[in-house]
Amino acid sequence: MDDDRDAALVFYGMQPLLFDGTRRTVSLTGWLYDMESIFRISHMEARLQVLLATRCLAVEARMWWTTIGEPAMPGETWADF
């Protein structure tokens, strides 16, 4: 549990971008790049990647994840996301 907490602190300390669900490709591409960069730099465990990245979804993206994405993808990896 402490390792997960430490990983979360490192993740949020890198100030990840929020994605609000806009359909502009640049915003989505930038958000995905940011997440992957943080995962690479921090050596984030695969099992935590989707969990932490989805905490950076806001507005429409958060609604999508809560109602459609998460129920359809329990335990999925970042690559599946």
MDTraj code that builds the backbone (N, CA, C; nanometers):
import mdtraj as md
import numpy as np

residues = "MET ASP ASP ASP ARG ASP ALA ALA LEU VAL PHE TYR GLY MET GLN PRO LEU LEU PHE ASP GLY THR ARG ARG THR VAL SER LEU THR GLY TRP LEU TYR ASP MET GLU SER ILE PHE ARG ILE SER HIS MET GLU ALA ARG LEU GLN VAL LEU LEU ALA THR ARG CYS LEU ALA VAL GLU ALA ARG MET TRP TRP THR THR ILE GLY GLU PRO ALA MET PRO GLY GLU THR TRP ALA ASP PHE".split()
xyz = np.array([
    [0.0821, -0.1196, 0.0000],
    [0.0000, 0.0000, 0.0000],
    [0.0864, 0.1260, 0.0000],
    [0.1932, 0.1258, 0.0782],
    [0.2815, 0.2419, 0.0801],
    [0.3443, 0.2654, -0.0565],
    [0.3783, 0.1566, -0.1272],
    [0.4359, 0.1707, -0.2608],
    [0.3364, 0.2356, -0.3563],
    [0.2087, 0.1984, -0.3459],
    [0.1053, 0.2587, -0.4300],
    [0.0896, 0.4068, -0.3980],
    [0.0937, 0.4390, -0.2707],
    [0.0815, 0.5793, -0.2287],
    [0.2007, 0.6595, -0.2799],
    [0.3191, 0.6042, -0.2671],
    [0.4387, 0.6715, -0.3168],
    [0.4309, 0.6922, -0.4676],
    [0.3833, 0.5909, -0.5398],
    [0.3689, 0.6025, -0.6852],
    [0.2702, 0.7131, -0.7203],
    [0.1604, 0.7216, -0.6456],
    [0.0611, 0.8267, -0.6701],
    [0.1199, 0.9646, -0.6425],
    [0.1977, 0.9771, -0.5363],
    [0.2605, 1.1059, -0.5051],
    [0.3574, 1.1482, -0.6151],
    [0.4347, 1.0541, -0.6663],
    [0.5262, 1.0839, -0.7769],
    [0.4462, 1.1259, -0.8996],
    [0.3414, 1.0505, -0.9309],
    [0.2569, 1.0795, -1.0471],
    [0.1997, 1.2210, -1.0383],
    [0.1334, 1.2529, -0.9285],
    [0.0715, 1.3855, -0.9152],
    [0.1752, 1.4960, -0.9016],
    [0.2928, 1.4623, -0.8497],
    [0.4005, 1.5599, -0.8407],
    [0.4515, 1.6044, -0.9770],
    [0.4290, 1.5221, -1.0784],
    [0.4697, 1.5572, -1.2149],
    [0.3637, 1.6416, -1.2854],
    [0.2602, 1.6783, -1.2139],
    [0.1535, 1.7657, -1.2630],
    [0.0962, 1.7199, -1.3974],
    [0.0346, 1.6016, -1.3986],
    [-0.0223, 1.5507, -1.5234],
    [-0.1340, 1.6405, -1.5752],
    [-0.1466, 1.6446, -1.7061],
    [-0.2527, 1.7225, -1.7693],
    [-0.3885, 1.6590, -1.7424],
    [-0.4913, 1.7421, -1.7412],
    [-0.6282, 1.6922, -1.7352],
    [-0.6818, 1.6839, -1.8766],
    [-0.7645, 1.5844, -1.9012],
    [-0.8329, 1.5730, -2.0307],
    [-0.9816, 1.5842, -2.0043],
    [-1.0467, 1.6786, -2.0724],
    [-1.1876, 1.7068, -2.0437],
    [-1.2856, 1.6442, -2.1419],
    [-1.2354, 1.5694, -2.2379],
    [-1.3241, 1.5023, -2.3315],
    [-1.3449, 1.5767, -2.4613],
    [-1.2730, 1.6847, -2.4801],
    [-1.2860, 1.7588, -2.6049],
    [-1.2497, 1.6685, -2.7216],
    [-1.3082, 1.6918, -2.8344],
    [-1.2841, 1.6057, -2.9499],
    [-1.1673, 1.6542, -3.0364],
    [-1.1005, 1.7565, -2.9921],
    [-0.9849, 1.8036, -3.0682],
    [-0.8709, 1.7039, -3.0545],
    [-0.8189, 1.6593, -3.1658],
    [-0.7134, 1.5582, -3.1667],
    [-0.5902, 1.6039, -3.0898],
    [-0.5556, 1.7309, -3.1011],
    [-0.4361, 1.7808, -3.0337],
    [-0.4485, 1.7627, -2.8829],
    [-0.5628, 1.7916, -2.8272],
    [-0.5804, 1.7775, -2.6827],
    [-0.5676, 1.6324, -2.6387],
    [-0.6323, 1.5419, -2.7081],
    [-0.6243, 1.4002, -2.6730],
    [-0.4825, 1.3476, -2.6929],
    [-0.4225, 1.3812, -2.8051],
    [-0.2863, 1.3367, -2.8333],
    [-0.1891, 1.3902, -2.7286],
    [-0.2035, 1.5155, -2.6924],
    [-0.1174, 1.5755, -2.5908],
    [-0.1336, 1.5092, -2.4551],
    [-0.2568, 1.4783, -2.4193],
    [-0.2841, 1.4130, -2.2916],
    [-0.2233, 1.2730, -2.2888],
    [-0.2436, 1.1971, -2.3960],
    [-0.1869, 1.0619, -2.4037],
    [-0.0343, 1.0663, -2.3964],
    [0.0261, 1.1601, -2.4682],
    [0.1720, 1.1748, -2.4652],
    [0.2190, 1.2075, -2.3234],
    [0.1482, 1.2979, -2.2569],
    [0.1838, 1.3368, -2.1207],
    [0.1775, 1.2166, -2.0265],
    [0.0699, 1.1395, -2.0351],
    [0.0557, 1.0210, -1.9491],
    [0.1696, 0.9224, -1.9746],
    [0.1964, 0.8937, -2.1006],
    [0.3012, 0.7969, -2.1338],
    [0.4385, 0.8455, -2.0903],
    [0.4631, 0.9747, -2.1016],
    [0.5908, 1.0308, -2.0556],
    [0.6061, 1.0141, -1.9050],
    [0.5013, 1.0441, -1.8317],
    [0.5055, 1.0298, -1.6859],
    [0.5269, 0.8836, -1.6479],
    [0.4572, 0.7931, -1.7131],
    [0.4739, 0.6505, -1.6826],
    [0.6176, 0.6061, -1.7078],
    [0.6746, 0.6521, -1.8186],
    [0.8118, 0.6142, -1.8545],
    [0.9123, 0.6709, -1.7542],
    [0.9018, 0.7992, -1.7274],
    [0.9970, 0.8664, -1.6380],
    [0.9905, 0.8090, -1.4969],
    [0.8697, 0.7809, -1.4505],
    [0.8517, 0.7344, -1.3125],
    [0.8595, 0.5823, -1.2978],
    [0.8760, 0.5114, -1.4099],
    [0.8774, 0.3647, -1.4069],
    [0.7508, 0.3111, -1.3386],
    [0.6375, 0.3711, -1.3746],
    [0.5088, 0.3369, -1.3140],
    [0.4700, 0.1926, -1.3450],
    [0.4293, 0.1204, -1.2424],
    [0.3832, -0.0174, -1.2608],
    [0.2596, -0.0183, -1.3501],
    [0.2525, -0.1165, -1.4374],
    [0.1414, -0.1267, -1.5322],
    [0.0064, -0.1304, -1.4616],
    [-0.0005, -0.1964, -1.3471],
    [-0.1290, -0.2106, -1.2785],
    [-0.1827, -0.0777, -1.2247],
    [-0.0974, 0.0241, -1.2132],
    [-0.1405, 0.1543, -1.1621],
    [-0.1678, 0.2565, -1.2725],
    [-0.1242, 0.2288, -1.3927],
    [-0.1316, 0.3283, -1.4994],
    [-0.2740, 0.3735, -1.5305],
    [-0.3651, 0.2812, -1.5563],
    [-0.5031, 0.3201, -1.5882],
    [-0.5686, 0.3848, -1.4667],
    [-0.5440, 0.3285, -1.3500],
    [-0.6024, 0.3826, -1.2274],
    [-0.5659, 0.5298, -1.2090],
    [-0.4386, 0.5631, -1.2237],
    [-0.3951, 0.7011, -1.2035],
    [-0.4324, 0.7911, -1.3209],
    [-0.4172, 0.7423, -1.4420],
    [-0.4499, 0.8250, -1.5590],
    [-0.5968, 0.8644, -1.5598],
    [-0.6839, 0.7728, -1.5223],
    [-0.8268, 0.8051, -1.5257],
    [-0.8670, 0.9041, -1.4173],
    [-0.7810, 0.9262, -1.3203],
    [-0.8054, 1.0324, -1.2222],
    [-0.7771, 1.1691, -1.2832],
    [-0.7212, 1.1716, -1.4034],
    [-0.6922, 1.2968, -1.4736],
    [-0.7947, 1.3238, -1.5833],
    [-0.9066, 1.2548, -1.5768],
    [-1.0162, 1.2811, -1.6698],
    [-1.1130, 1.3771, -1.6019],
    [-1.1643, 1.4725, -1.6786],
    [-1.2570, 1.5713, -1.6229],
    [-1.3762, 1.5886, -1.7163],
    [-1.4816, 1.6438, -1.6642],
    [-1.6026, 1.6810, -1.7367],
    [-1.6553, 1.5629, -1.8195],
    [-1.6627, 1.5782, -1.9506],
    [-1.7191, 1.4740, -2.0372],
    [-1.6364, 1.3460, -2.0356],
    [-1.5058, 1.3586, -2.0283],
    [-1.4195, 1.2399, -2.0253],
    [-1.4431, 1.1594, -1.8975],
    [-1.4606, 1.2267, -1.7858],
    [-1.4885, 1.1592, -1.6579],
    [-1.6231, 1.0870, -1.6663],
    [-1.7230, 1.1534, -1.7254],
    [-1.8555, 1.0925, -1.7403],
    [-1.8473, 0.9672, -1.8272],
    [-1.7726, 0.9766, -1.9382],
    [-1.7550, 0.8600, -2.0253],
    [-1.6915, 0.7454, -1.9480],
    [-1.5833, 0.7735, -1.8763],
    [-1.5123, 0.6683, -1.8046],
    [-1.6022, 0.6036, -1.6992],
    [-1.6751, 0.6846, -1.6255],
    [-1.7600, 0.6341, -1.5184],
    [-1.8746, 0.5481, -1.5707],
    [-1.9334, 0.5881, -1.6824],
    [-2.0525, 0.5174, -1.7307],
    [-2.0244, 0.4084, -1.8338],
    [-1.9192, 0.4250, -1.9137],
    [-1.8943, 0.3308, -2.0231],
    [-1.7580, 0.2632, -2.0122],
    [-1.6531, 0.3422, -1.9987],
    [-1.5171, 0.2888, -2.0024],
    [-1.4835, 0.1928, -1.8909],
    [-1.4992, 0.2370, -1.7678],
    [-1.4602, 0.1544, -1.6530],
    [-1.5394, 0.0237, -1.6445],
    [-1.6723, 0.0262, -1.6601],
    [-1.7456, -0.1010, -1.6547],
    [-1.7048, -0.1999, -1.7646],
    [-1.6630, -0.1473, -1.8792],
    [-1.6259, -0.2341, -1.9916],
    [-1.4826, -0.2841, -1.9826],
    [-1.4000, -0.2221, -1.8974],
    [-1.2571, -0.2523, -1.8955],
    [-1.2030, -0.2825, -1.7562],
    [-1.2684, -0.3599, -1.6742],
    [-1.2129, -0.3837, -1.5406],
    [-1.0772, -0.4533, -1.5482],
    [-0.9789, -0.3949, -1.4825],
    [-0.8469, -0.4560, -1.4780],
    [-0.7663, -0.4467, -1.6065],
    [-0.8069, -0.3624, -1.6988],
    [-0.7356, -0.3513, -1.8260],
    [-0.6064, -0.2721, -1.8098],
    [-0.5177, -0.2878, -1.9061],
    [-0.3886, -0.2196, -1.9041],
    [-0.3972, -0.0870, -1.9788],
    [-0.2924, -0.0081, -1.9671],
    [-0.2858, 0.1193, -2.0382],
    [-0.2956, 0.0972, -2.1889],
    [-0.2312, -0.0044, -2.2401],
    [-0.2368, -0.0339, -2.3840],
    [-0.3805, -0.0627, -2.4272],
    [-0.4580, -0.1297, -2.3431],
    [-0.5984, -0.1566, -2.3734],
    [-0.6814, -0.0291, -2.3692],
    [-0.6459, 0.0602, -2.2779],
    [-0.7183, 0.1856, -2.2619],
    [-0.7135, 0.2650, -2.3901],
])
top = md.Topology()
chain = top.add_chain()
for i, resn in enumerate(residues, 1):
    res = top.add_residue(resn, chain, resSeq=i)
    for name in ("N", "CA", "C"):
        top.add_atom(name, md.element.get_by_symbol(name[0]), res)
traj = md.Trajectory(xyz[None], top)
